[in-house]
């Protein structure tokens, strides 16, 4: 009996995402199933400065903004 060389059907993007195993990081713990999105308009200089700080910290601009907002709203 010959061995089948047929490749399995590729996964759909949804199947791939559902099957992905990733350890949640600290930033993902800040986000929930009820996340909100909105357009944020900021001055070019502020964007550049934030991007530089994020890069120096080794994180994305998105994560830097989330951390900064989280720190600001949890201060007592």
C-alpha positions in Angstrom: 0.0 0.0 0.0 1.6 3.3 -1.0 2.1 6.1 1.5 0.0 9.2 0.9 2.0 12.3 0.0 -1.1 14.5 0.1 -0.6 17.5 2.4 -3.4 18.3 4.9 -5.7 21.1 3.9 -4.4 24.5 5.1 -6.1 26.0 8.1 -8.4 29.0 7.7 -7.1 32.1 9.5 -9.7 31.6 12.2 -8.6 27.9 12.8 -5.0 29.0 12.9 -5.7 31.7 15.5 -7.8 29.4 17.7 -5.1 26.7 17.6 -2.3 29.1 18.4 -0.8 28.6 21.9 0.7 31.7 23.4 1.5 32.7 26.9 -0.3 35.9 27.8 2.1 38.7 28.7 1.5 41.5 31.2 0.1 43.8 28.5 -2.5 41.3 27.4 -3.7 41.0 31.0 -4.7 44.7 30.7 -6.9 43.9 27.8 -10.2 42.0 28.0 -12.8 40.6 25.7 -14.6 43.9 25.8 -11.7 46.1 24.5 -12.6 49.4 22.9 -10.8 51.1 20.0 -10.8 54.7 19.0 -8.8 57.1 16.8 -6.3 59.1 18.7 -4.9 62.2 17.0 -1.7 63.5 18.6 0.8 66.1 17.5 3.7 64.7 15.3 6.3 65.7 18.0 4.4 63.8 20.7 4.1 60.8 18.5 7.8 60.8 17.7 8.7 61.2 21.4 6.4 58.4 22.5 7.7 56.1 19.7 11.3 56.8 20.8 10.5 56.0 24.4 8.7 52.9 23.5 11.6 51.7 21.3 14.1 52.5 24.1 11.9 50.3 26.4 11.8 47.5 23.8 8.0 47.6 23.4 5.6 48.7 20.7 4.1 52.2 20.6 0.7 50.5 21.3 1.9 48.8 24.4 3.7 52.0 25.6 0.5 54.0 25.3 -1.5 51.3 27.1 1.1 51.2 29.9 1.2 55.0 30.2 -2.6 55.3 30.4 -2.8 52.5 32.9 -0.2 54.1 35.1 -2.0 57.5 34.9 -5.4 56.2 35.8 -4.3 53.9 38.6 -2.3 56.5 40.5 -3.9 57.3 43.8 
